[in-house]
Amino acid sequence: MNVTSPVAASRQCAALTSRKNGPLKRRPYRSLHHKAALILSLSAVLAFSAVNSPQPPTVDDQTAIQVEALKRLKDVDLESNAPVKTALQRVLEKTRGTPQFVELVREFKLKGRAEELLDYAVKYPNESSATEAFRLALNELGRPKIEEMIDGKDGPSVVRLIGNSNDRQLQGLLHALVSDTTKSQPIRKEAVQALARTRDGARFLLDSAKEDKLPNDLKLAAASALNLAPWPNVKKSAAELLPLPQSKNAEPLPPISELMKKTGDSKHGQEIFESQTAACSTCHQVNGKGGEIGPNLSEIGTKLGKDALYESILDPSAGIAFGYEGWSIELKNGDEAFGLITSETAEEVTVKTQTGIVSKYKKSDIAKRQKMATSIMPTGLQLTMSTQDLADLVEYLSTLKKTN
């Protein structure tokens, strides 16, 4: 494609943005038919929240259109198309520090932007675009730069990015961090969280616990993280080697038939739902408020009775809703990913993890993918509350019904 002037380039960009073959769109979540999976124990939430990550800035509508238009020209030879190169440089300056900057660097395979990518990544480590920025920077700068940053002020963010990247080559670095007591506890807890999200990492934590090599100040973090693992054998071993604390009052739960007889307080149930302890709103939205990792629960009371709500909380794998099946993906380079497949094209697959990170994988790089028999929404919510708290939570969920 040859562009002879800035005006022509602008017109081409505008025409391209009007075409139907727009940017890849994420498949919308389907309605929840069988379950309301509510996850994360208090210690897991606190560990995951160790890094306070603000939301990245947004660009104005005009700049967003320019970004999408330029992405359509990603295959153009920049050296022979000065107008496109000039337009790209101008938009890069306008989008520095935003997800759109990362997109443009990726699409045009630009070099020399690694430091800017890292600055963005450590500032917003919980964002999918930050994970992509970290991968791009890592490919250009290499492991020594990452190791250097771990010892700096952004150490916890860097370790979180390592975990979110699922880079197999950095697993050894995470192993070393767990046992290195010269490092701060937030850094070492982030390493535990990162390891628990890969099969090999989870095995390392379990072996360390079995051999009594896991530091005492990390055992609770490891127990909580491994309880969220998608592999039944890992969760079973973790329950034996690193048992979680008992429920709030250490009381055994009665059968669901007995739980349904309890009178719940919906107002208190809402407080539980939105609290850091239960962390339901971290992953689920209700009337526009909350996370988007799991299903929207705004009308869950219309879809499920109290018996099904109890079952969904206590045994999320009992009835995995269509569209929420977890997938295990093995890449040819040895890396692996776990989560929901949110969209798929002929060339790539988009996966959303339990932490909300969205990553795209080329099908040509995938060695194997397999649907998981267990829900990615793990059990353990009842460990954070009393029996009455659980009844209050279910009472609240049952009030969330469709309005006419």
Order of alpha helices (4+ residues) and beta strands (2+ residues): alpha-alpha-alpha-alpha-alpha-alpha-alpha-alpha-alpha-alpha-alpha-alpha-alpha-alpha-alpha-alpha-alpha-beta-beta-alpha-alpha-beta-beta-beta-beta-beta-alpha
